[in-house]
């Protein structure tokens, strides 16, 4: 008799949500993670009374009331609204692109004025491509200018994108930017979803709630003692790198990664906003996060004398780094599909999450995906 029904490899949001629903069905679960803490990339560290998102900013947003009610059943979420700002050569622009952005960029006041400028610049992009003898965008630069015109592209997209990918926009494929939403309203809310917020007290409370009563073990690397871990349970949910699970049989999948530089500052309010993007190529970091603004609003920001910021640097991924963003180009997709074929043949191993599925996910779709697994259908009824 094995001790557990499920061994869950990886204590991120997918693994923890799966463990919760499996336990609700009376299954015995063991969740392991090679990191020294639970929670995967949503883990928060309390520094100077501030919940610091150690692996990058995480903002929960969804239009699915069942998902929203589910996560709020573990911890109450606050009313944080994501309204990032872009800094280009010291000038600030609201994101997403909206009437506040256009007013700051061109000094115009009405949606009609904004549309006229954007349409004129889009037409200029079309004419330039025709002059070059092409009808379809050959790269990201041409694609972006067809969508939003020259000014927005050069000030708010070009440098940021090139830092994100480590390549010139003329070297990046057009499909990376399929659409660039333009809002002809004075609305700085980044998301269109009905619900958004941050867990009051940080994401650790959500993870603790999901894993209550479930056996866990940190500092546990599945691959260092694979036979031992596989012997612990009848079935496995694997949320790590699918290519590593198969010992890189078809080659390694590639990623972009992020390096974080965390600083504690002797000021209660450094930048006045949770997220500021730096869109110049010459500024080495892509954005600065000031964590207290996720959970502290108005005068409450000044109740703590210090603040914590994180500078984010997008870099090429190497084996000793955390893999963040899958590179879903043709070559990597072809490799992944070979691994996916093997995965579908597994009788007692399931794969889930961004590393196992080689696909970028926001948090809410991860929760929704687990809730909708046929395995847990009875929980929805």
RANOR-V515890 format. One record per pair of residues at least 12 apart in sequence whose ideal C-beta (glycine too) atoms are under 10 Angstrom apart, sorted by the first residue. I is the first residue (numbers start at 0). J is the second residue. Records with the same first field share a line. If there is no record, write none. Layout:
I = J  J
//
This chain:
0 = 233
1 = 27  229  230  231  232  233  234
2 = 27  29  214  230  231  232  233
3 = 21  26  27  28  29  30  214  231  232  233  234  235
4 = 21  22  24  25  26  27  28  29  232  233  234
5 = 17  18  21  22  26  27  28  29  30  213  231  232  233  234  235  236  347  349
6 = 28  29  30  31  221  228  229  230  231  232  233  234  235  236  237  348
7 = 21  28  29  30  31  32  210  213  214  215  232  234  235  236  237  238  349  351
8 = 29  30  31  32  33  219  220  221  222  225  228  229  235  236  237  238  239  244  348  350  355
9 = 30  31  32  33  34  39  221  236  237  238  239  240  351  352  354  355
10 = 30  31  32  33  34  36  37  38  39  42  206  209  210  215  216  217  219  238
11 = 30  32  34  37  38  39  40  41  42  54  206  238  239  351  352  353  354  362  365
12 = 38  39  40  41  57  59  70  202  205  206  209  238  352  353  360  362  363  365  366  369
13 = 39  236  238  350  351  352  353  354  355  356  360  362  365  366  368  369
14 = 28  30  31  32  37  38  39  206  209  210  215  236  237  238  239  351  352  355  365  369
15 = 28  30  32  37  38  39  41  205  206  207  208  209  210  213  215  238  365  366  369
16 = 69  70  205  206  209  210  351  352  362  365  366  367  368  369  370  372  375
17 = 30  209  236  238  349  351  352  365  368  369  370  372  374  375
18 = 30  209  210  212  213  214  215  236  369
19 = 69  73  208  209  210  211  212  213  366  369  370  375  378
20 = 209  369  370  372  374  375  377  378  379
21 = 213  234  236  369  372  374  375  378
22 = 209  210  211  212  213
23 = 375  377  378
24 = 374  375  377  378
26 = 213  232  233  234  374
27 = 213  214  232  233
28 = 210  212  213  214  215  232  236
29 = 213  214  215  216  219  228  231  232
30 = 206  209  210  213  214  215  216  217  219  236  238
31 = 214  215  216  217  218  219  220  221  228  231
32 = 215  216  217  218  219  220  221  238  239
33 = 217  218  219  220  221  222  223  239
34 = 54  217  218  219  220  321
35 = 217  218
36 = 53  203  206  217  218
37 = 203  206  207  209  210  215  216  217
38 = 53  54  57  201  202  203  205  206  207  209  210
39 = 54  202  206  238  352  353  354
40 = 52  53  54  55  57  202  257  321  323  353  362
41 = 53  54  55  57  59  198  201  202  203  205  206  362  365
42 = 54  57  201  202  203  206
43 = 57  197  198  200  201  202  203  204  205  206  290  293  294
44 = 201  203  261  290  307
45 = 200  201  203  307
46 = 261  263  290  305  306  307
47 = 263  264  290  291  303  304  305  306  307
48 = 291  295  302  303  304  305  307
49 = 201  263  289  290  291  292  293  294  295  303  305  306  307
50 = 197  198  199  200  201  202  203  204  290  291  293  294  295  307
51 = 201  259  261  263  288  290  291  293  307  308  309
52 = 197  201  202  259  261  273  288  290  293  307  309
53 = 259  261  290  309
54 = 257  259  309  321  323
55 = 257  259  286  288  309  311  321  323
56 = 81  83  197  273  274  286  288  289  290  293  309  311
57 = 197  198  201  202  293  361  362
58 = 79  80  81  83  189  190  195  196  197  273  274  293  361  362
59 = 71  76  79  81  190  192  194  195  196  197  198  202  205  361  362  363  366
60 = 79  80  81  188  189  190  191  192  193  194  195  196  361  362  363
61 = 190  192  193  194  195  361  362  363  364  366  367
62 = 190  191  192  193  194  195  363
63 = 192  193  194  363  364  366  367  370
64 = 193  194
65 = 366  367  370  371  379
66 = 194  362  363  364  365  366  367  370
67 = 192  193  194  195  196  363  366
68 = 194
69 = 209  363  366  367  370
70 = 194  196  198  202  205  208  209  362  363  366
71 = 194  196  198  205
72 = 205  208
73 = 198  204  205  206  207  208  209  211
74 = 197  198  199  200  201  202  203  204  205  206  207  208  209
75 = 196  198  199  200  204
76 = 194  195  196  197  198  199  205
77 = 195  196  197  198  199  200  293  294  295  296
78 = 195  196  197  199  296
79 = 195  196  197  198  199  273  292  293  294  295  296
80 = 187  188  189  190  195  196  273  296
81 = 94  95  187  188  189  190  192  195  196  197  273  274  293
82 = 94  95  99  186  187  188  189  190  272  273  274  292
83 = 95  187  189  272  273  274  275  276  286  288
84 = 99  100  187  270  271  272  273  274  275  276  286
85 = 100  103  154  155  156  159  274  275  276  277  278  279  286
86 = 270  275  276  277  278  279  282  286  287
87 = 104  153  154  155  157  158  159  276  277  278  279  282
88 = 154  158  277  278  279  281  282
89 = 279
90 = 103  104  154
91 = 103  272  275
92 = 104  151  154  155  276  278
93 = 182  185  186  187  189
94 = 155  187  189  274  275  276  278
95 = 155  179  180  181  182  186  187  188  189  190  191
96 = 113  117  147  151  155  156  179  180  181  182  183
97 = 110  113  180  181  182  183  184  185  186  187  188  189
98 = 110  112  113  181  182  183  184  185  186  187
99 = 182  184  185  186  187
100 = 113  151  154  155  181  182  185  187
101 = 113  114  116  117  150  151  181  182  183  185
102 = 185
104 = 116  150  151  154  155
105 = 117  150
108 = 185
109 = 183
110 = 181  182  183  184  185
111 = 183
113 = 181  182  183
114 = 181  183
116 = 148  149  150  151
117 = 146  147  148  149  150  151  181  183
118 = 148
119 = 148  149
120 = 144  145  147  148  149  150  151  152
121 = 144  145  146  147  148  149
122 = 145  148
123 = 144  148  149
124 = 136  140  141  142  143  144  145  146  147  148  149  152
125 = 141  144  145
127 = 141  144  149
128 = 141  144  145
135 = 173
136 = 172  173  174  176
137 = 169  172  173
138 = 167  168  169  170  171  172  173  175
139 = 152  156  157  160  161  164  166  167  168  169  170  171  172  173  174  175  176
140 = 152  153  156  157  160  161  167  168  169  170  171  173  176
141 = 168  169  173
142 = 168  171  172  173  174  175  176  177  178  179
143 = 155  156  157  160  168  171  173  175  176  179
144 = 156  157  168
145 = 173  176  179
146 = 176  177  178  179  180  181
147 = 176  178  179  180  181
148 = 181
151 = 179  181
152 = 168  176  179
153 = 168  278
154 = 278  279
155 = 179  276  278
156 = 168  176  179  278
157 = 169  278  279  280
158 = 276  277  278  279  280  281  282  285
159 = 276  277  278  279  280  282  285  286  313
160 = 175  176  278  280  285  313
161 = 278  280  313
162 = 276  277  278  279  280  281  282  283  284  285  286  311  312  313  314
163 = 175  255  257  285  311  313  324
164 = 255  313  315  324  326
165 = 255  313  314  315
167 = 280
168 = 280
171 = 328
172 = 328  329
174 = 327  328  329
175 = 326  327  328
189 = 274
190 = 361
192 = 361  363
194 = 363
195 = 363
196 = 293  294
197 = 273  290  292  293  294
198 = 293  294
199 = 294
200 = 294
201 = 290  293  294
202 = 362
205 = 362  366
209 = 366
214 = 231
216 = 228  231
220 = 239
221 = 235  237  239  243  244
222 = 239  240  243  244  246
225 = 244  246
229 = 347  348
232 = 347
233 = 347
234 = 345  346  347  348  349  374
235 = 345  347  348  349  350
236 = 348  349  350  351  352  355  369  374
237 = 342  345  348  349  350  351  352  354  355
238 = 349  350  351  352  353  354  355  356  365
239 = 322  350  352  354  355
240 = 252  254  322  338  353  354  355  357
241 = 334  335  338  339  341  342  350  352  354  355  356  357
242 = 322  331  334  335  337  338  354  355  357
243 = 318  322  338  354  355
244 = 338  341  342  345  348  350  354  355
245 = 337  338  341  342
247 = 334  338
248 = 334  337  338  341
249 = 333  334  335  336  337  338  340  341
250 = 330  331  333  334  337  338
251 = 316  318  322  331  334
252 = 316  322  325  326  327  330  331  332  334  335  338  354  357
253 = 315  316  322  324  325  326  327  328  330  331  334  357
254 = 315  316  317  320  321  322  323  324  325  326  331  353  354  357
255 = 313  314  315  316  320  322  323  324  325  326
256 = 312  313  314  315  316  317  320  321  322  323  324
257 = 284  285  286  309  311  312  313  314  316  320  321  323  324
258 = 284  310  311  312  313  314  320  321
259 = 284  288  309  310  311  312  321
260 = 283  284  287  308  309  310  311  312
261 = 288  290  307  308  309  310
262 = 287  306  307  308  309  310
263 = 305  306  307  308
264 = 289  305  306  307  308
265 = 304  305  306
266 = 301  304  305  306  308
267 = 291  295  300  301  302  303  304  305  306
268 = 289  291  292  295  300  301  303  306
269 = 287  289  291  292  305  306  307  308
270 = 287  288  289  292  306  308
271 = 289  292  300
272 = 287  288  289  292
273 = 287  288  289  290  291  292  293  294  295
274 = 286  287  288  289  292  293  311
275 = 287  288  289  308
276 = 311
277 = 310  311
282 = 310
283 = 310  312  313
284 = 309  310  311  312  313
285 = 310  311  312  313
286 = 309  310  311  312  313
287 = 308  309  310  311
288 = 307  308  309  310  311
289 = 306  307  308  309
290 = 306  307  308  309
291 = 303  305  306  307  308
292 = 306
321 = 354
322 = 353  354  357
323 = 353  354  359
324 = 353  359
325 = 353  354  356  357  358  359
326 = 357
327 = 357  358  359
331 = 357
332 = 357
334 = 357
335 = 356  357  358
336 = 357
338 = 350  355  356  357
339 = 355  356  357
342 = 355  356
349 = 372  374
351 = 365  368  369  372
352 = 365  368  369
353 = 365
356 = 368
//
